[in-house]
Amino acid sequence: MKTIRRASAGGPSRPAAALERLIAELSAAVTELGIPAAQARIHHAFEQLLALFQLDRVALWELSEDRSALLLLHSRHSRGTGAPPPRAEMSPPDWMARRLLRSQPIAVRRLKELPKAAGRMKKYMLAQGLRACLILPLHSGGVVFGSLVFACTQPRPHWYPRVVAQLQIVADIFGNALARQRAEQARNRTELLEASILNSLLSRVAVIDRGGMVIARNTKWAEFVSCGGGSKTRVGLGANYLEICSSGKLCMPAAETRRGLENVLTGARQLFEIEYPCPESEGQRWYHMSVVPLTGQAGGGAVILHTDITDRKRAEAELKQSEERFRELADELPILMWMREPGKDVIHVNRFALEMTGWKPADFTLTQWLAAIHPDDLKQHWQTFVDAEAARKKYTLDYRYRHASGEYRWLLDCGVPRYHADGSFAGYVGIALDIHARKEAERERFRLAGKLLQAQEEERSRIARELHDDIAQRLALLAIWMQKLENPTSIAEADHGVSELRREAMQLSLDVGSLSHQLHSSYLEHLGLAAAVENQCKEFSAAHHVQIRCTIEDFACAPARDVSLGLFRVLQEALRNALRHSHAECVQVTLSAGTAGLRLQVADNGIGFDPQAMSGCEGLGLASMRERLRLLGGELSIFSAPGGGTRLEACIPQSANKRAASERFERLSPVGQTD
């Protein structure tokens, strides 16, 4: 079979739904887990991008700290395409590096489009076997952190701006994640440095006996002024810590601290803790005081530890501010964001969700939300939702919900399980996108596609009538005229010439009539689908010298006209494919009808092919067959293997046949007629 060239990625006809779901799922995964922990999901997303846009390689690169090279983080490539190297040099900066560092996308449809200044990039692509690429910068806050590269081994006619913009969203997800990752790494390094300094210089430990006297201390305790810095009173060896605490000279609450110390010393409690602020010259600081019993020491006692927790308090304050900023951001986003804790009915949502539903925050419960979902969609997705919740897995559902306006609108909802730092389940977090406009556009597209096919069939019928009733009759009459107008030199010559003209004219008339039958089968219109299938097999076999066995099984029903026409066109295309591509010598055609519906099977003994290798690059014939059956509510299945022939099955359920008949009756019924 002739190899069919893959369509250009990113054309306007590519479905947007798969990319929208991919963006939603990838954003939720990377936001929740971060890039290192989301490797499996990133790899799965890259596989989807390869399939969705017919790419050969997708690679995620991070700039090195000195910005002299790109370091490979993740990649996926098609079969037959090699993996990218782990490092790509950018020093000295060339054309590609300068554009990337200026956060400018690079779209290359073919190598000859590259300027002379991009010599290093062209050499790299040639070495990797690449002929087209799209390089999108990963940036956040005006800083470039890396790039997301989509590459093909063949030239690409277009990188559509709309798809480039959508892919830039994917790149921005990784850019923000890398920015957060680098910020977190920098913050972790700072915290480690602070912890190292604290452990080395600021350890404050003292041991007191049962009466409260300090009997031991480390060197840093001696430098610790008043166990909190708020007084110049020094607590050295031999000082009574209980009395100093009672004096109120320390920053801790005097009565509460003494009572806690005494309870630990007497064994009434095993731990006493208190947090307290201390004003110092550079500002207020927070400390954590903990007291535990002294074990293994005759007479008892206690161990006292003062820890500076100012950084933690500030971090908590910053976290609170960050959460407030995130809530403000979430309230401004035009998407529904939600979070639900395990075992609880309450759903926390952003302001957009309240505007969508017209509810108050207290109204947002799981019970209330399920009641707002369209009953048909709830019935369809309920088990999927229950199973995902039970297994604590991610789920993506599209369903209709009752909008604040009272109408049902389509929503794409993605929920992802979240976990605490200790690994315990923390509930679900998710986002939901209003996809009502896209759903309506899809429905309109399907309606227009059906009208287009209907118009094609009407045009074929018109052409067939003209060929049969006009042209063929005129040609036959022309043959008669030519017979009468001949002026032969001899009777024998006249007889021979007239005979030849008549034969040619009549043959031309037969050929035009045959063309008419191909465009519009009279058998199908007057005798039904079964007779039309048998006649088509007979005519095709005679015209192309191919053995065709036709079997009609239990076909007592009369399918709707649209269904009959759709199956007949599928048969015509299947027979042409068997002859043109499969080079078959024998074809078996089976038409059957049962309680499940109508089934047309066309099997040949040709060369066959690998259906997996043809995925995404089907020809117009297969695409038209699938579209016809889809519009009729049916489906097309293809079974083949190299050297094993091909079997094609077209199935239309009985419900679709009845629906097509009902719709045709409605079209033929007089408009405005009432009982």
C-alpha positions as CSV (number, residue, x, y, z in Angstrom):
1,M,0.0,0.0,0.0
2,K,1.3,3.4,-0.8
3,T,2.5,5.4,2.2
4,I,0.3,8.4,2.9
5,R,2.1,11.6,4.0
6,R,1.1,12.8,7.5
7,A,-0.9,15.9,7.7
8,S,0.7,19.1,8.9
9,A,0.5,19.3,12.7
10,G,-1.6,22.0,14.3
11,G,-4.0,22.7,11.4
12,P,-7.3,24.4,12.2
13,S,-9.1,21.0,11.9
14,R,-7.2,19.4,14.8
15,P,-9.5,18.9,17.7
16,A,-8.9,21.4,20.5
17,A,-10.5,19.2,23.2
18,A,-7.5,16.9,23.6
19,L,-5.1,19.8,24.0
20,E,-7.3,21.6,26.5
21,R,-7.5,18.4,28.6
22,L,-3.8,17.9,28.3
23,I,-3.1,21.5,29.5
24,A,-5.5,21.1,32.4
25,E,-4.1,17.8,33.5
26,L,-0.4,18.8,33.1
27,S,-1.0,22.1,35.0
28,A,-2.6,20.3,37.9
29,A,0.1,17.6,38.0
30,V,3.1,20.0,37.8
31,T,1.6,22.5,40.2
32,E,0.8,19.8,42.8
33,L,3.9,17.6,42.5
34,G,6.6,19.8,40.8
35,I,8.7,18.7,37.8
36,P,10.9,16.0,39.6
37,A,8.0,14.2,41.1
38,A,5.8,14.4,38.0
39,Q,8.1,12.5,35.6
40,A,5.6,9.8,34.7
41,R,2.8,12.3,34.0
42,I,5.2,14.5,32.0
43,H,6.3,11.6,29.9
44,H,2.6,10.7,29.3
45,A,1.9,14.3,28.3
46,F,4.8,14.2,25.9
47,E,3.4,11.0,24.3
48,Q,0.1,12.7,23.9
49,L,1.8,15.7,22.2
50,L,3.6,13.4,19.8
51,A,0.4,11.8,18.8
52,L,-1.8,14.9,18.8
53,F,0.5,16.9,16.5
54,Q,2.3,14.1,14.6
55,L,5.7,15.1,16.0
56,D,8.9,13.1,16.2
57,R,10.4,14.5,19.3
58,V,9.4,16.6,22.3
59,A,12.2,17.7,24.7
60,L,12.2,19.8,27.9
61,W,15.5,21.7,28.5
62,E,16.8,23.7,31.5
63,L,19.4,26.4,31.3
64,S,22.5,25.7,33.2
65,E,23.3,28.1,36.1
66,D,26.0,29.9,34.1
67,R,23.5,30.0,31.1
68,S,26.2,28.5,28.8
69,A,24.3,25.3,27.9
70,L,20.9,23.6,27.8
71,L,20.5,20.6,30.1
72,L,18.0,17.9,29.1
73,L,15.3,17.2,31.7
74,H,12.7,15.1,29.9
75,S,12.2,13.9,26.3
76,R,10.0,11.6,24.3
77,H,10.5,10.6,20.6
78,S,8.8,8.5,18.0
79,R,10.0,5.2,16.8
80,G,13.0,5.5,14.5
81,T,14.0,8.9,15.9
82,G,16.9,9.1,18.3
83,A,17.0,10.7,21.7
84,P,18.5,14.2,22.1
85,P,21.9,14.5,23.8
86,P,22.0,15.4,27.5
87,R,23.6,18.7,26.9
88,A,23.4,21.3,24.1
89,E,26.1,24.1,24.2
90,M,25.1,27.8,23.9
91,S,28.5,29.4,24.3
92,P,29.5,31.5,22.6
93,P,25.9,32.8,22.1
94,D,24.7,32.3,18.5
95,W,21.5,33.3,16.7
96,M,19.4,30.7,18.4
97,A,20.8,31.4,21.9
98,R,20.2,35.2,21.6
99,R,16.6,34.7,20.5
100,L,15.9,32.2,23.3
101,L,17.5,34.4,26.0
102,R,15.3,37.3,24.7
103,S,12.3,35.0,25.3
104,Q,11.5,34.9,21.5
105,P,9.9,31.7,20.1
106,I,11.7,30.1,17.1
107,A,9.6,28.3,14.4
108,V,11.4,26.5,11.7
109,R,9.4,24.9,8.9
110,R,12.4,23.8,6.9
111,L,16.1,24.1,7.2
112,K,16.6,26.4,4.3
113,E,14.6,29.1,6.2
114,L,17.4,29.4,8.8
115,P,19.6,32.5,8.3
116,K,23.3,32.2,7.9
117,A,23.8,33.3,11.5
118,A,22.1,30.0,12.6
119,G,24.8,27.8,11.3
120,R,25.4,26.0,14.6
121,M,21.7,25.3,14.9
122,K,21.4,24.0,11.4
123,K,24.4,21.7,11.9
124,Y,22.9,20.4,15.1
125,M,19.5,19.7,13.4
126,L,21.3,17.9,10.5
127,A,23.3,15.8,12.9
128,Q,20.0,14.8,14.8
129,G,18.1,14.1,11.6
130,L,15.6,16.9,12.2
131,R,14.1,19.1,9.5
132,A,11.6,21.3,11.3
133,C,11.3,22.5,14.9
134,L,9.4,24.8,17.2
135,I,11.4,26.2,20.2
136,L,9.4,27.9,22.9
137,P,11.1,29.7,25.8
138,L,10.4,28.8,29.4
139,H,10.2,32.0,31.3
140,S,8.7,33.5,34.5
141,G,8.9,37.0,35.7
142,G,10.9,38.0,32.6
143,V,13.7,35.4,33.3
144,V,14.3,32.6,30.8
145,F,14.9,29.2,32.5
146,G,15.0,26.8,29.5
147,S,13.0,25.8,26.5
148,L,10.4,23.3,25.3
149,V,11.3,22.0,21.8
150,F,8.9,20.2,19.3
151,A,10.8,18.7,16.4
152,C,10.0,16.7,13.2
153,T,12.2,14.7,10.9
154,Q,10.4,16.1,7.8
155,P,9.7,19.7,6.7
156,R,6.5,21.1,8.2
157,P,4.3,23.4,6.0
158,H,2.9,25.4,8.9
159,W,3.3,26.2,12.6
160,Y,-0.2,27.8,13.1
161,P,-0.1,30.8,15.5
162,R,-3.1,29.5,17.4
163,V,-1.4,26.2,18.2
164,V,1.9,27.9,18.9
165,A,0.0,30.0,21.5
166,Q,-1.5,26.9,23.0
167,L,1.8,25.2,23.1
168,Q,3.3,28.3,24.7
169,I,0.8,27.7,27.6
170,V,2.3,24.3,28.0
171,A,5.8,25.9,28.0
172,D,4.7,28.5,30.5
173,I,3.5,25.7,32.9
174,F,7.0,24.3,32.8
175,G,8.6,27.7,33.0
176,N,6.6,28.6,36.2
177,A,7.4,25.2,37.6
178,L,11.2,25.6,37.0
179,A,11.0,29.1,38.5
180,R,9.3,27.7,41.6
181,Q,11.8,24.8,41.7
182,R,14.8,27.1,41.5
183,A,13.4,29.5,44.1
184,E,12.7,26.5,46.3
185,Q,16.3,25.2,45.8
186,A,17.6,28.7,46.6
187,R,15.4,28.8,49.7
188,N,16.5,25.3,50.8
189,R,20.2,26.3,50.4
190,T,19.5,29.4,52.5
191,E,17.7,27.4,55.2
192,L,20.5,24.8,55.3
193,L,23.1,27.5,55.6
194,E,21.1,29.2,58.4
195,A,20.6,25.8,60.1
196,S,24.4,25.2,59.9
197,I,25.2,28.6,61.4
198,L,22.5,28.1,64.1
199,N,23.8,24.6,65.1
200,S,27.4,25.8,65.1
201,L,26.9,29.1,67.0
202,L,23.6,29.4,68.7
203,S,23.0,26.2,70.6
204,R,21.6,27.1,74.0
205,V,21.2,24.2,76.4
206,A,21.2,24.2,80.2
207,V,20.6,21.5,82.9
208,I,19.0,22.3,86.2
209,D,18.7,20.2,89.3
210,R,15.4,19.4,91.2
211,G,15.6,22.7,93.1
212,G,16.1,24.8,89.9
213,M,19.8,25.5,90.1
214,V,21.8,25.5,86.9
215,I,24.3,22.6,87.1
216,A,25.5,22.5,83.5
217,R,25.5,24.5,80.3
218,N,27.2,24.7,76.9
219,T,29.4,27.6,75.9
220,K,26.6,29.3,73.9
221,W,24.3,29.4,76.8
222,A,26.8,31.6,78.6
223,E,26.5,34.1,75.8
224,F,22.7,33.9,75.7
225,V,21.5,37.0,77.5
226,S,18.6,36.3,79.8
227,C,17.5,33.2,77.8
228,G,15.7,35.4,75.4
229,G,17.7,38.6,75.0
230,G,15.1,40.9,76.7
231,S,17.2,41.5,79.8
232,K,20.8,41.8,80.9
233,T,20.3,39.2,83.6
234,R,22.8,36.4,83.0
235,V,21.9,32.8,84.1
236,G,25.2,31.2,84.9
237,L,26.3,28.1,86.8
238,G,24.8,28.1,90.3
239,A,22.0,30.5,89.5
240,N,18.5,29.4,90.4
241,Y,16.5,29.4,87.2
242,L,13.2,29.0,89.0
243,E,13.8,32.2,91.0
244,I,14.9,34.1,87.9
245,C,11.8,33.0,86.0
246,S,9.6,34.1,88.9
247,S,11.3,37.6,89.0
248,G,9.8,38.6,85.6
249,K,13.2,39.6,84.3
250,L,12.9,37.2,81.4
251,C,10.8,37.5,78.3
252,M,8.7,34.4,79.1
253,P,5.4,34.7,81.1
254,A,6.7,34.4,84.7
255,A,3.9,32.4,86.3
256,E,3.3,30.1,83.4
257,T,7.0,29.3,82.9
258,R,7.6,28.6,86.6
259,R,4.5,26.4,86.8
260,G,5.7,24.4,83.8
261,L,9.2,24.0,85.1
262,E,7.9,22.7,88.5
263,N,5.5,20.2,86.8
264,V,8.4,18.7,84.8
265,L,10.7,18.7,87.9
266,T,8.0,16.9,90.0
267,G,7.1,14.5,87.2
268,A,3.6,15.8,86.7
269,R,4.3,16.2,83.0
270,Q,7.0,15.0,80.6
271,L,7.2,18.0,78.4
272,F,6.7,21.7,78.8
273,E,6.8,24.1,75.8
274,I,6.1,27.7,75.3
275,E,6.8,30.2,72.5
276,Y,7.5,33.8,73.4
277,P,8.6,37.0,71.7
278,C,11.6,39.1,72.8
279,P,12.2,42.7,71.8
280,E,15.8,43.2,70.7
281,S,17.7,46.1,69.3
282,E,17.3,44.8,65.7
283,G,13.6,44.0,66.2
284,Q,11.3,41.5,67.8
285,R,12.4,37.8,67.8
286,W,10.6,34.7,68.7
287,Y,11.9,31.8,70.7
288,H,10.7,28.3,71.6
289,M,11.4,27.0,75.1
290,S,11.2,23.3,75.8
291,V,11.8,21.5,79.1
292,V,12.1,17.7,79.5
293,P,12.9,15.6,82.5
294,L,16.6,14.8,83.1
295,T,16.9,11.0,83.1
296,G,19.6,8.8,84.5
297,Q,20.6,11.4,87.0
298,A,20.2,10.9,90.8
299,G,18.0,13.5,92.3
300,G,16.3,14.3,89.0
301,G,16.3,17.6,87.2
302,A,15.4,19.0,83.8
303,V,17.0,19.9,80.5
304,I,16.1,23.3,79.1
305,L,16.4,24.3,75.4
306,H,15.8,27.7,73.9
307,T,15.5,27.8,70.1
308,D,15.3,30.8,67.9
309,I,12.1,30.3,65.9
310,T,12.0,33.8,64.3
311,D,12.5,32.4,60.8
312,R,9.7,29.9,61.2
313,K,7.3,32.6,62.5
314,R,8.3,34.9,59.6
315,A,7.8,32.0,57.2
316,E,4.4,31.3,58.6
317,A,3.5,35.0,58.2
318,E,4.9,34.9,54.6
319,L,3.0,31.7,53.9
320,K,-0.2,33.2,55.2
321,Q,0.4,36.3,52.9
322,S,1.2,33.9,50.0
323,E,-2.0,32.0,50.6
324,E,-3.9,35.3,50.6
325,R,-2.2,36.4,47.4
326,F,-3.0,33.0,45.8
327,R,-6.7,33.3,46.9
328,E,-6.8,36.7,45.4
329,L,-5.3,35.4,42.1
330,A,-7.6,32.4,42.1
331,D,-10.6,34.7,42.5
332,E,-9.5,36.6,39.4
333,L,-9.0,33.6,37.2
334,P,-11.9,32.8,34.8
335,I,-11.9,29.1,35.7
336,L,-13.5,27.2,38.6
337,M,-10.9,26.1,41.2
338,W,-12.0,23.8,44.0
339,M,-10.6,21.9,46.9
340,R,-12.2,19.2,49.1
341,E,-10.9,17.6,52.3
342,P,-11.3,13.8,52.8
343,G,-14.5,12.7,54.4
344,K,-16.0,16.2,54.3
345,D,-18.9,17.4,52.2
346,V,-17.8,21.0,52.0
347,I,-16.0,22.2,48.8
348,H,-13.8,25.3,48.9
349,V,-14.0,27.3,45.7
350,N,-12.9,30.5,44.2
351,R,-15.1,33.5,43.4
352,F,-15.6,32.6,39.8
353,A,-17.3,29.4,40.9
354,L,-19.8,31.4,43.0
355,E,-20.4,33.6,40.0
356,M,-21.0,30.6,37.7
357,T,-23.5,29.0,40.0
358,G,-25.0,32.0,41.9
359,W,-24.4,30.2,45.1
360,K,-23.0,31.3,48.5
361,P,-19.8,29.7,49.8
362,A,-21.9,27.8,52.4
363,D,-23.9,26.2,49.6
364,F,-20.9,24.6,47.9
365,T,-21.1,21.0,49.2
366,L,-20.5,17.8,47.3
367,T,-24.2,16.9,47.7
368,Q,-25.4,20.2,46.3
369,W,-22.9,20.1,43.4
370,L,-24.0,16.6,42.4
371,A,-27.6,17.7,42.4
372,A,-26.7,20.5,39.9
373,I,-25.2,18.1,37.4
374,H,-27.5,17.0,34.5
375,P,-29.1,13.7,35.5
376,D,-28.0,12.0,32.3
377,D,-24.4,13.0,32.8
378,L,-24.4,12.1,36.5
379,K,-25.7,8.6,35.6
380,Q,-23.0,8.2,32.9
381,H,-20.0,9.4,35.0
382,W,-21.1,8.4,38.6
383,Q,-19.2,5.1,38.6
384,T,-16.1,6.7,37.2
385,F,-16.2,9.3,39.9
386,V,-16.8,6.8,42.7
387,D,-14.0,4.4,41.4
388,A,-11.5,7.3,41.1
389,E,-12.3,8.6,44.6
390,A,-12.0,5.1,46.1
391,A,-8.6,4.5,44.4
392,R,-7.5,8.1,45.0
393,K,-6.7,8.6,41.4
394,K,-6.9,11.5,39.1
395,Y,-10.1,11.9,37.0
396,T,-11.3,14.1,34.2
397,L,-15.0,14.3,33.4
398,D,-17.0,16.5,31.0
399,Y,-20.6,17.1,32.0
400,R,-23.4,19.6,32.1
401,Y,-24.2,21.6,35.2
402,R,-26.9,24.1,36.0
403,H,-25.6,27.6,35.5
404,A,-26.7,30.6,37.5
405,S,-28.8,31.6,34.5
406,G,-30.8,28.4,34.9
407,E,-29.5,26.7,31.7
408,Y,-27.2,23.6,31.6
409,R,-23.7,24.4,30.4
410,W,-20.8,22.0,29.6
411,L,-17.9,21.8,32.1
412,L,-14.5,20.0,31.9
413,D,-13.7,19.0,35.4
414,C,-10.2,17.6,36.4
415,G,-9.6,16.4,40.0
416,V,-6.2,15.4,41.4
417,P,-5.5,13.8,44.8
418,R,-3.2,15.7,47.1
419,Y,-1.2,14.5,50.0
420,H,0.4,16.1,53.1
421,A,4.1,16.2,53.6
422,D,4.0,13.0,55.6
423,G,2.3,11.2,52.8
424,S,-1.2,11.2,54.3
425,F,-4.2,11.8,52.0
426,A,-5.3,15.4,52.1
427,G,-8.3,15.3,49.7
428,Y,-8.8,16.5,46.2
429,V,-7.9,19.7,44.4
430,G,-9.0,20.5,40.9
431,I,-10.0,23.0,38.2
432,A,-13.0,23.1,35.9
433,L,-13.2,24.8,32.6
434,D,-16.4,26.1,30.9
435,I,-16.3,24.3,27.5
436,H,-19.9,25.1,26.5
437,A,-18.9,27.2,23.5
438,R,-16.6,24.4,22.3
439,K,-19.3,21.8,22.7
440,E,-21.8,23.9,20.8
441,A,-19.2,24.5,18.1
442,E,-18.6,20.7,17.8
443,R,-22.3,20.1,17.5
444,E,-22.6,22.7,14.8
445,R,-19.6,21.2,13.0
446,F,-21.2,17.8,13.0
447,R,-24.4,19.3,11.7
448,L,-22.6,21.1,8.9
449,A,-20.7,18.0,8.0
450,G,-23.9,16.1,7.7
451,K,-25.4,18.8,5.5
452,L,-22.3,18.7,3.3
453,L,-22.6,15.0,2.7
454,Q,-26.3,15.4,2.0
455,A,-25.6,18.1,-0.5
456,Q,-22.9,15.9,-2.2
457,E,-25.4,13.0,-2.5
458,E,-28.1,15.4,-3.9
459,E,-25.6,16.7,-6.5
460,R,-24.5,13.2,-7.5
461,S,-28.2,12.3,-8.0
462,R,-28.7,15.3,-10.2
463,I,-25.6,14.6,-12.3
464,A,-26.6,11.0,-12.7
465,R,-30.1,12.0,-14.0
466,E,-28.6,14.4,-16.5
467,L,-26.1,11.8,-17.8
468,H,-28.6,9.1,-18.1
469,D,-31.7,11.0,-19.4
470,D,-30.0,13.6,-21.5
471,I,-26.5,12.8,-22.7
472,A,-27.0,9.1,-23.3
473,Q,-30.3,9.6,-25.2
474,R,-28.7,12.3,-27.4
475,L,-25.7,10.1,-28.2
476,A,-28.1,7.3,-29.2
477,L,-30.0,9.6,-31.4
478,L,-26.7,10.8,-32.9
479,A,-25.9,7.3,-33.9
480,I,-29.2,7.0,-35.8
481,W,-28.6,10.3,-37.6
482,M,-25.2,9.3,-38.6
483,Q,-26.6,6.1,-40.1
484,K,-29.1,8.1,-42.2
485,L,-26.6,10.8,-43.4
486,E,-24.0,8.4,-44.6
487,N,-23.0,8.6,-48.3
488,P,-21.1,5.5,-49.0
489,T,-19.1,4.6,-52.1
490,S,-20.3,1.1,-52.0
491,I,-23.0,-0.8,-50.2
492,A,-20.4,-3.0,-48.4
493,E,-18.5,0.0,-47.1
494,A,-21.7,1.7,-46.0
495,D,-22.8,-1.4,-44.1
496,H,-19.5,-1.7,-42.4
497,G,-19.1,2.0,-41.5
498,V,-22.7,2.3,-40.2
499,S,-22.2,-0.8,-38.2
500,E,-19.1,0.5,-36.5
501,L,-20.6,3.9,-35.8
502,R,-23.6,2.3,-34.3
503,R,-21.5,0.0,-32.1
504,E,-19.3,2.8,-30.8
505,A,-22.2,5.1,-30.1
506,M,-24.1,2.4,-28.3
507,Q,-21.0,1.5,-26.3
508,L,-20.6,5.2,-25.3
509,S,-24.2,5.2,-24.2
510,L,-23.5,2.1,-22.1
511,D,-20.4,3.7,-20.5
512,V,-22.3,6.9,-19.6
513,G,-25.0,4.8,-18.1
514,S,-22.5,2.8,-16.1
515,L,-21.1,6.1,-14.8
516,S,-24.6,7.1,-13.8
517,H,-25.0,3.9,-11.8
518,Q,-21.8,4.6,-10.0
519,L,-22.9,8.1,-9.0
520,H,-26.5,7.1,-8.1
521,S,-27.4,3.4,-7.9
522,S,-30.9,2.8,-9.2
523,Y,-30.8,-0.6,-7.5
524,L,-30.4,1.1,-4.2
525,E,-33.3,3.5,-4.7
526,H,-35.8,1.0,-6.2
527,L,-34.7,-2.5,-5.0
528,G,-33.1,-1.7,-1.7
529,L,-29.7,-2.2,-0.1
530,A,-29.4,-6.0,-0.5
531,A,-30.0,-5.9,-4.2
532,A,-27.7,-2.9,-4.7
533,V,-24.9,-4.7,-2.8
534,E,-25.2,-7.8,-5.0
535,N,-25.4,-5.8,-8.2
536,Q,-22.4,-3.7,-7.2
537,C,-20.3,-6.8,-6.5
538,K,-21.3,-8.3,-9.8
539,E,-20.5,-5.1,-11.8
540,F,-17.2,-4.5,-10.0
541,S,-16.1,-8.1,-10.6
542,A,-16.9,-8.0,-14.3
543,A,-15.3,-4.6,-14.8
544,H,-12.0,-5.4,-12.9
545,H,-11.8,-9.2,-13.3
546,V,-11.7,-9.8,-9.5
547,Q,-13.5,-12.7,-7.9
548,I,-16.1,-11.4,-5.5
549,R,-18.3,-13.6,-3.4
550,C,-21.4,-11.8,-2.0
551,T,-23.4,-13.2,0.9
552,I,-26.6,-11.7,2.2
553,E,-27.5,-13.1,5.7
554,D,-30.9,-12.7,7.4
555,F,-31.6,-9.4,5.6
556,A,-35.3,-9.1,5.8
557,C,-35.4,-5.5,7.1
558,A,-35.5,-2.3,5.0
559,P,-32.9,0.2,6.4
560,A,-33.5,3.9,6.4
561,R,-32.5,5.6,3.1
562,D,-29.5,7.4,4.8
563,V,-28.3,4.2,6.4
564,S,-28.6,2.3,3.1
565,L,-26.8,5.0,1.2
566,G,-24.0,5.2,3.8
567,L,-23.3,1.5,3.8
568,F,-23.5,1.4,0.0
569,R,-20.8,4.2,-0.3
570,V,-18.7,2.3,2.3
571,L,-18.9,-0.8,0.1
572,Q,-17.9,1.1,-3.0
573,E,-14.8,2.6,-1.3
574,A,-13.9,-0.7,0.3
575,L,-13.9,-2.5,-3.1
576,R,-11.8,0.3,-4.7
577,N,-9.3,0.0,-1.8
578,A,-9.1,-3.8,-2.2
579,L,-8.3,-3.4,-5.8
580,R,-6.1,-0.3,-5.7
581,H,-4.1,-0.8,-2.5
582,S,-4.4,-4.4,-1.4
583,H,-4.1,-5.9,-4.9
584,A,-6.5,-8.6,-3.9
585,E,-7.6,-11.5,-6.2
586,C,-10.6,-12.6,-4.2
587,V,-13.0,-10.5,-2.0
588,Q,-15.7,-11.7,0.3
589,V,-18.6,-9.3,0.9
590,T,-21.1,-10.1,3.7
591,L,-24.2,-8.1,4.6
592,S,-26.2,-9.1,7.6
593,A,-28.9,-7.7,9.9
594,G,-29.7,-8.7,13.4
595,T,-31.1,-7.4,16.7
596,A,-27.9,-5.5,17.3
597,G,-28.0,-3.7,14.0
598,L,-26.6,-3.8,10.4
599,R,-23.1,-5.2,9.6
600,L,-21.2,-4.9,6.4
601,Q,-18.0,-7.0,6.1
602,V,-15.5,-6.8,3.2
603,A,-12.5,-9.2,3.5
604,D,-9.8,-9.7,0.9
605,N,-6.7,-11.9,0.4
606,G,-4.4,-9.0,-0.5
607,I,-1.1,-7.9,0.8
608,G,-2.5,-6.3,4.0
609,F,-0.9,-3.6,6.1
610,D,0.0,-2.6,9.7
611,P,-3.0,-0.5,11.1
612,Q,-0.8,0.9,13.9
613,A,1.7,2.3,11.3
614,M,-1.2,4.0,9.5
615,S,-2.5,5.6,12.7
616,G,-2.9,9.4,12.2
617,C,-2.3,9.3,8.4
618,E,-5.3,7.7,6.9
619,G,-6.3,8.6,3.3
620,L,-9.4,10.4,2.2
621,G,-11.2,7.1,1.5
622,L,-10.9,5.7,5.0
623,A,-11.6,9.1,6.5
624,S,-14.8,9.5,4.5
625,M,-16.0,6.0,5.5
626,R,-15.4,6.8,9.2
627,E,-17.2,10.1,8.9
628,R,-20.2,8.6,7.1
629,L,-20.6,5.9,9.8
630,R,-20.0,8.4,12.6
631,L,-22.8,10.6,11.4
632,L,-25.1,7.6,11.2
633,G,-24.1,6.5,14.8
634,G,-22.0,3.6,13.6
635,E,-18.3,2.7,13.6
636,L,-15.7,1.3,11.3
637,S,-13.2,-1.4,12.4
638,I,-10.2,-2.5,10.3
639,F,-8.3,-5.8,10.9
640,S,-5.1,-6.4,8.9
641,A,-1.6,-7.6,9.0
642,P,1.2,-7.5,6.4
643,G,0.7,-10.5,4.1
644,G,-2.5,-11.5,5.8
645,G,-5.1,-9.6,3.9
646,T,-7.6,-7.0,5.2
647,R,-11.0,-7.3,6.8
648,L,-13.2,-4.2,7.1
649,E,-16.3,-4.1,9.2
650,A,-18.9,-1.4,9.2
651,C,-21.5,-1.6,12.0
652,I,-24.6,0.5,12.5
653,P,-26.7,-0.1,15.6
654,Q,-30.4,-0.7,15.3
655,S,-31.1,2.5,17.3
656,A,-29.2,4.6,14.8
657,N,-31.1,3.0,11.9
658,K,-34.5,3.8,13.6
659,R,-33.3,7.4,14.4
660,A,-32.3,8.0,10.7
661,A,-35.7,6.7,9.5
662,S,-37.5,9.0,12.0
663,E,-35.4,12.0,10.9
664,R,-36.1,11.3,7.3
665,F,-39.9,11.0,8.0
666,E,-39.8,14.4,9.8
667,R,-38.0,16.0,6.8
668,L,-40.6,14.6,4.4
669,S,-43.6,15.5,6.6
670,P,-45.5,18.7,5.7
671,V,-44.4,21.7,7.8
672,G,-47.0,23.1,10.1
673,Q,-49.4,20.2,9.9
674,T,-51.1,19.3,13.2
675,D,-53.5,16.6,14.2
